[in-house]
Every structure is written in structure tokens, then in C-alpha cells.
Amino acid sequence: MAETVPHTMRAVRLKTYENRPSLEVREVPVPYPSAGQVLVRVAASPIHLDDVVFCRGLHGLKRALPTTPGFEGSGRVVAVGGGLVTRWLGGRRVAFAGHEDLDGCWAEYAVVDASRCLPLWESIDDEQGAMLLVDPITAFAMLDEVREHHHKGIVQTRPLGSVGRIVKRLGRRLGIPVVHVAGSVEEVAMLQALGAEIVLDATADDFDAQLRRATRAWQATALLDGVGSDLTGRLLAAMPDGAEALVYGLEPGNRVRVDLSELVYRRKSVRGFSFIERSRAQGTRGILAQLPRLSRRAEDLRTEVVRRIGLDEVPDAVVAWERSPTGGKTMVLPTLAPEEPARDA
């Protein structure tokens, strides 16, 4: 029996792009899918760094206001627009990535392009499914580029983040040595407890010398940077000739400074990496092509959930947002009733 879809829903609405964004929960009409789109009853959606950057108006993407944020989620398809793929998705649980021109998924329902939906297999729950596209595909895509460009080793910042942890696990499986750059002595200990073999403390007095030795010993000429700061240029300067930096995360307000002589005389380069741009280029076939590798590596892709909140808690959570020291995510559960206390993991 087809699910009855209400006429209205609760959604988080962004009213202004500001460093302290103006967000509120409103009752709004449930959108209806057009051709090539589906309507998803949202089960879960994480709060990513990109979501916070978007709400502060610092993201490369800006939509007309008011709008609903939330770049990624999971849920069940409850209505479909025209098209073969949309009919095939009807009634299925899916992971999905939002479209740059559509409202996001911090809401009870979301309209999604069918081309950005990935059917979920039975053994994966809604929360892990909600984090299946952005971070895992970012990690996969960057490692694909590492191999395509014939880099033999990797340096990565923010190794305790969700992308960093996935890179650590996949690097080990693929036989690619990873030099993890920790931000403190405490992070070094946490990484070593997780089985990381090559860990350097960026606060150590002789860090640059250690990095220079490590990158040459492990032929690490690819930098995967999830922070985007002055450290980016410092790392690149210590790496061998021909090193390449992929910046996939940029903390609000951070700026990357690089000595141009490194690029001109030592054949180094800096590029940005965006999941949104990649998913736009991939289309339906590209997203569906990820299904076998995602399901096969499901355990490698798991991300810790450190907090679960309902829609009413989202505005305060975004304004007060800080990275989890363990790399875990805050998960938005639209069906979590306001009177229920949010449960910690």
C-alpha cells in the first residue's frame, strides 16, 4: 500500500547567511517531485563541516533564501516523478546527496534527484546509510586520484575525521603508506591506539624535519588536506618534488598560503576537491557504480555517531558547532520528537 504523504512538514530553514546563521524550524508545504526526482521521507542526516560552512555563507554554493540546509541523508522513497529510474526507486530505502538547486534534507521530507540516490542494502542501518556518500566517496575518489597520478604514499591532515579514518583503513588494504599528521600529543596517542603506524605531531619542535624524512622514506608525494590552513603550505614545502595537495575540507575563516616557488621550481601543485562537483559530473551511472565497492567495504566506511538530535535542536547545534575530537558526527533525526531527550551514542 502506498504511503500517505501529508500536505505540510517541519523543516529547518536558513534565513540569512551569516557567521552566526539565522536558522529556525518552520511548518512548510511538502514538495512534490518533478520528472527525474523522488520524494524521500528522511530518516537521518548528518551535520558535516560543509553544512556549517554553507550556513555561514562561506561555501562555494549559495541558494536563494530561505532554504533548508543538509547535503546528505537517508530515508525511504514515498513518491516519484516521471522516469524509469524514479519508478525503480519507489518504496526503496536510499542514501542520497542533495542537489545544489534544491532544498536540503534537514526536514521530514526532501525532494531529491534520482541520479543522486543509492539504494541501501539490508544490512546497513539508516544512520550509516546517511553518511554513505559524501565522506566515503570523497575518500575513494581521492585514493583513486592518488593511484592514477602514481603517488606511492600519502600525507593526511585531520586523520581522526571521518574521511581521515576511512583513508587510514583503505590505505592499509590497498598497501599505500599513510603519514598521519596529528594536531597534539593526545591525537598521536589516539591514532596509535587505532592502529595508525606512521604518526607525526605537528606541534613538535622538529616536526618539519620529521616530515621531510618520513615523506622521503615512504615516497609520500600526495597530501590529502581536510583543514585548509597555513599548515597546508608548510606540509607541501617539506614534501618531495612533484608533491600534490588535494584540499577537501576548509575550516570557516581559514586561508591557505603556499610559497609559489614550490609550485614553479619544484613542480608541486594545490587543487581543491568537492563532492558536489564530482557528483554533478558523475550522474546516475557514476553514483550507482559506487554500490559494489561501498557494500564490499561497509565496515571500513563506518563513522561514529556522537550525538543524535531532533530538528528543533539543529539551529543551536549549527551555531555552536565544533569538530568532534573523535571525528564522530552529530546526526539529525527528523522524527525525534521535541520532548524526547536526544540520546548520546
C-alpha positions as CSV (number, residue, x, y, z in Angstrom):
1,M,0.0,0.0,0.0
2,A,1.4,3.4,-1.0
3,E,2.3,5.7,1.9
4,T,0.1,8.7,2.6
5,V,2.1,11.9,2.3
6,P,1.0,14.9,4.4
7,H,0.5,18.3,2.9
8,T,2.9,20.0,5.3
9,M,6.1,19.1,7.2
10,R,8.6,20.5,9.6
11,A,11.9,21.7,8.2
12,V,14.9,23.7,9.3
13,R,15.0,27.0,7.4
14,L,18.1,29.2,6.9
15,K,17.0,32.9,6.7
16,T,20.3,34.7,6.4
17,Y,23.9,33.7,5.5
18,E,25.9,34.9,8.5
19,N,28.9,33.9,10.6
20,R,26.2,33.2,13.2
21,P,23.5,31.9,10.8
22,S,19.8,32.6,11.4
23,L,18.0,29.2,11.5
24,E,14.5,28.2,12.6
25,V,12.2,25.3,12.4
26,R,9.0,26.0,10.4
27,E,5.9,24.3,9.1
28,V,6.2,24.3,5.3
29,P,4.5,22.6,2.3
30,V,5.8,19.1,1.4
31,P,7.4,19.5,-2.0
32,Y,6.4,17.3,-4.9
33,P,8.9,15.6,-7.2
34,S,9.1,16.5,-10.9
35,A,10.3,14.3,-13.7
36,G,13.6,12.6,-12.7
37,Q,13.0,13.3,-9.0
38,V,11.8,11.4,-5.9
39,L,10.3,12.4,-2.6
40,V,12.1,10.8,0.4
41,R,10.8,10.6,3.9
42,V,14.0,11.5,5.7
43,A,15.2,9.1,8.4
44,A,18.6,10.6,9.2
45,S,21.0,13.3,8.1
46,P,24.5,14.2,9.5
47,I,25.9,17.6,10.2
48,H,29.0,18.0,8.0
49,L,31.6,20.7,8.1
50,D,30.3,21.7,4.6
51,D,26.8,22.2,6.1
52,V,28.1,24.6,8.7
53,V,30.2,26.5,6.1
54,F,27.2,26.7,3.8
55,C,25.0,28.2,6.6
56,R,27.7,30.8,7.3
57,G,27.7,31.9,3.7
58,L,31.3,30.8,3.1
59,H,30.6,27.8,0.8
60,G,31.0,28.0,-2.9
61,L,27.3,27.2,-3.2
62,K,24.6,29.7,-2.3
63,R,20.9,29.2,-2.8
64,A,18.1,31.7,-2.7
65,L,16.9,32.2,0.8
66,P,15.1,31.0,2.8
67,T,16.3,27.4,2.2
68,T,16.7,24.1,4.0
69,P,20.3,23.1,4.6
70,G,21.6,19.5,4.7
71,F,23.8,18.0,2.0
72,E,23.3,14.2,2.7
73,G,20.8,11.8,4.2
74,S,18.9,8.6,4.1
75,G,15.3,7.6,4.0
76,R,12.5,5.8,2.1
77,V,11.2,6.9,-1.3
78,V,7.5,7.6,-0.8
79,A,6.6,9.4,-4.1
80,V,8.2,9.6,-7.5
81,G,8.2,11.9,-10.5
82,G,8.3,10.7,-14.1
83,G,11.1,8.5,-15.4
84,L,12.3,4.8,-15.4
85,V,14.9,5.3,-12.6
86,T,12.4,7.1,-10.3
87,R,9.8,4.2,-10.7
88,W,12.6,1.7,-9.9
89,L,13.4,3.6,-6.7
90,G,9.8,3.8,-5.5
91,G,9.4,2.3,-2.0
92,R,13.2,1.7,-1.5
93,R,15.4,2.8,1.3
94,V,18.1,5.1,-0.2
95,A,21.2,7.1,0.6
96,F,21.0,10.4,-1.2
97,A,23.0,13.6,-1.8
98,G,21.2,16.9,-2.2
99,H,21.2,18.9,-5.4
100,E,22.7,22.4,-5.3
101,D,19.4,24.0,-6.6
102,L,17.0,22.1,-4.3
103,D,16.3,22.4,-0.6
104,G,18.4,20.1,1.6
105,C,17.4,17.3,3.9
106,W,17.1,18.8,7.5
107,A,13.4,18.2,7.1
108,E,10.8,15.5,7.4
109,Y,10.7,15.1,3.6
110,A,13.1,16.1,0.8
111,V,12.8,16.1,-3.0
112,V,16.0,14.5,-4.5
113,D,17.3,13.9,-8.0
114,A,17.0,10.2,-8.7
115,S,20.5,10.4,-10.1
116,R,21.8,11.1,-6.6
117,C,20.2,8.2,-4.9
118,L,21.9,5.0,-3.9
119,P,19.7,2.0,-2.9
120,L,20.6,0.7,0.6
121,W,21.3,-2.9,1.2
122,E,19.5,-4.6,4.1
123,S,22.5,-4.9,6.5
124,I,23.2,-1.2,6.7
125,D,21.1,1.0,9.0
126,D,19.7,4.4,8.3
127,E,22.3,6.3,10.2
128,Q,25.3,4.7,8.5
129,G,23.4,4.9,5.2
130,A,23.0,8.7,5.8
131,M,26.8,9.0,5.8
132,L,27.5,6.7,2.9
133,L,28.1,9.1,0.0
134,V,29.9,12.3,0.9
135,D,32.8,11.1,3.1
136,P,33.3,7.6,1.7
137,I,33.1,8.7,-1.9
138,T,35.4,11.6,-1.1
139,A,37.9,9.1,0.3
140,F,37.5,6.7,-2.5
141,A,37.8,9.4,-5.2
142,M,41.0,10.9,-3.7
143,L,42.6,7.5,-3.3
144,D,41.7,6.8,-7.0
145,E,43.5,10.0,-7.9
146,V,46.5,9.1,-5.8
147,R,46.9,5.9,-7.7
148,E,46.1,7.4,-11.1
149,H,48.8,10.0,-10.5
150,H,51.3,7.3,-9.4
151,H,51.8,8.6,-5.9
152,K,53.2,5.8,-3.7
153,G,52.5,7.3,-0.3
154,I,50.1,9.8,1.4
155,V,50.3,12.5,4.0
156,Q,47.0,13.4,5.5
157,T,45.8,16.1,7.9
158,R,42.8,15.6,10.3
159,P,43.3,11.9,10.4
160,L,40.8,11.4,13.2
161,G,38.0,12.9,11.0
162,S,35.6,10.6,9.2
163,V,37.4,10.9,5.8
164,G,40.7,10.5,7.6
165,R,39.7,7.3,9.3
166,I,38.4,5.9,6.0
167,V,41.6,6.8,4.2
168,K,43.6,5.1,7.0
169,R,41.6,1.8,6.7
170,L,41.6,1.8,2.9
171,G,45.2,2.8,2.6
172,R,46.1,-0.3,4.6
173,R,44.0,-2.5,2.5
174,L,45.5,-1.0,-0.7
175,G,49.1,-1.2,0.6
176,I,49.5,2.6,0.4
177,P,51.6,4.0,3.4
178,V,49.8,6.9,5.1
179,V,51.7,9.6,7.2
180,H,49.2,10.9,9.7
181,V,49.7,14.5,10.8
182,A,48.2,14.9,14.4
183,G,47.5,18.2,16.0
184,S,48.5,17.3,19.5
185,V,50.2,14.7,21.7
186,E,46.7,13.4,22.6
187,E,45.8,12.9,19.0
188,V,49.0,11.0,18.5
189,A,48.0,8.6,21.3
190,M,44.5,8.2,19.9
191,L,45.8,7.4,16.4
192,Q,48.3,4.9,17.7
193,A,45.6,3.2,19.7
194,L,43.6,2.9,16.4
195,G,46.5,1.1,14.8
196,A,48.0,4.0,12.8
197,E,51.6,3.2,12.1
198,I,53.2,6.5,10.9
199,V,52.1,9.4,13.1
200,L,53.7,12.8,13.4
201,D,52.9,15.5,15.9
202,A,52.6,18.9,14.1
203,T,53.3,20.7,17.4
204,A,56.7,19.0,17.9
205,D,59.8,21.3,17.6
206,D,61.4,19.1,14.9
207,F,58.1,18.4,13.0
208,D,59.3,19.7,9.7
209,A,62.5,17.6,9.8
210,Q,60.5,14.5,10.8
211,L,58.0,15.1,8.0
212,R,60.9,15.6,5.5
213,R,62.4,12.3,6.5
214,A,59.1,10.4,6.6
215,T,57.9,11.6,3.2
216,R,61.1,10.5,1.5
217,A,61.2,7.2,3.3
218,W,57.7,6.4,2.3
219,Q,57.7,8.2,-1.0
220,A,54.7,10.2,0.2
221,T,54.0,12.8,-2.5
222,A,50.2,13.2,-2.1
223,L,48.8,15.4,0.6
224,L,45.1,14.9,1.5
225,D,44.2,18.0,3.5
226,G,40.9,18.2,5.4
227,V,41.7,21.5,7.2
228,G,42.9,24.1,4.7
229,S,45.3,26.4,6.7
230,D,48.8,27.7,6.8
231,L,49.8,24.2,7.7
232,T,49.0,23.2,4.1
233,G,51.8,25.2,2.6
234,R,54.2,24.1,5.4
235,L,53.5,20.4,4.7
236,L,53.8,20.9,0.9
237,A,57.2,22.7,1.4
238,A,58.6,19.7,3.4
239,M,57.4,17.1,0.8
240,P,59.5,15.8,-2.1
241,D,59.5,17.5,-5.6
242,G,56.3,16.8,-7.6
243,A,54.1,16.7,-4.5
244,E,50.4,17.3,-5.0
245,A,47.9,18.7,-2.4
246,L,44.2,17.9,-2.5
247,V,42.3,20.2,-0.2
248,Y,38.8,18.7,0.5
249,G,37.9,20.5,3.7
250,L,38.2,24.2,4.6
251,E,37.6,25.3,8.2
252,P,35.5,28.5,8.3
253,G,37.8,31.5,8.1
254,N,40.9,29.5,7.2
255,R,43.2,30.7,4.4
256,V,45.8,28.5,2.6
257,R,49.2,30.1,2.0
258,V,51.7,28.4,-0.3
259,D,55.1,29.5,-1.3
260,L,54.8,29.9,-5.1
261,S,58.4,28.9,-5.6
262,E,57.4,25.4,-4.6
263,L,55.0,25.3,-7.5
264,V,57.2,27.0,-10.0
265,Y,60.6,25.3,-9.2
266,R,59.7,22.1,-7.5
267,R,56.7,21.0,-9.7
268,K,54.3,21.0,-6.8
269,S,50.5,21.7,-7.0
270,V,47.4,22.5,-4.9
271,R,43.9,21.6,-6.0
272,G,40.5,21.7,-4.4
273,F,38.3,18.6,-4.2
274,S,34.5,18.9,-3.9
275,F,32.0,16.0,-3.6
276,I,29.3,18.3,-5.0
277,E,31.3,18.9,-8.2
278,R,32.2,15.3,-8.5
279,S,28.6,14.0,-8.1
280,R,27.4,16.6,-10.6
281,A,29.9,15.2,-13.2
282,Q,29.2,11.6,-12.4
283,G,25.4,11.5,-12.8
284,T,23.3,8.3,-12.2
285,R,25.8,5.8,-13.6
286,G,28.7,7.2,-11.6
287,I,26.7,7.1,-8.3
288,L,25.4,3.6,-8.9
289,A,28.8,2.4,-10.0
290,Q,29.9,3.0,-6.4
291,L,27.4,0.5,-4.9
292,P,29.7,-2.7,-5.1
293,R,32.7,-1.0,-3.6
294,L,30.6,0.7,-0.9
295,S,28.8,-2.5,0.1
296,R,32.0,-4.6,0.0
297,R,33.9,-2.1,2.2
298,A,31.0,-1.3,4.6
299,E,32.9,-1.9,7.8
300,D,35.8,0.3,6.6
301,L,33.3,3.1,6.0
302,R,31.6,3.2,9.4
303,T,31.5,6.6,11.1
304,E,30.9,7.1,14.8
305,V,27.7,9.0,15.8
306,V,28.5,11.0,18.9
307,R,25.1,12.8,19.2
308,R,21.6,12.4,17.9
309,I,19.2,15.4,17.8
310,G,15.8,16.4,16.5
311,L,15.0,19.2,14.1
312,D,14.4,21.7,17.0
313,E,18.0,21.3,18.2
314,V,19.6,21.9,14.8
315,P,19.8,25.7,14.9
316,D,21.7,25.8,18.2
317,A,23.9,22.8,17.1
318,V,24.9,24.6,14.0
319,V,25.6,28.0,15.7
320,A,27.7,26.3,18.4
321,W,29.3,23.7,16.1
322,E,32.7,22.3,16.8
323,R,34.5,19.4,15.4
324,S,34.3,16.2,17.4
325,P,37.8,15.3,18.7
326,T,37.0,11.7,17.7
327,G,35.8,12.6,14.2
328,G,32.2,11.4,15.0
329,K,29.1,13.1,13.6
330,T,26.0,14.8,15.0
331,M,23.0,13.0,13.4
332,V,19.8,14.8,12.7
333,L,16.8,12.6,13.2
334,P,13.7,14.4,11.9
335,T,11.3,12.1,13.6
336,L,12.9,12.6,17.1
337,A,10.1,14.3,19.0
338,P,10.9,17.7,20.6
339,E,10.0,16.4,24.1
340,E,12.3,13.4,23.8
341,P,15.8,13.9,25.2
342,A,18.4,13.3,22.5
343,R,20.4,10.2,23.3
344,D,24.1,10.0,23.0
345,A,25.9,7.2,21.3
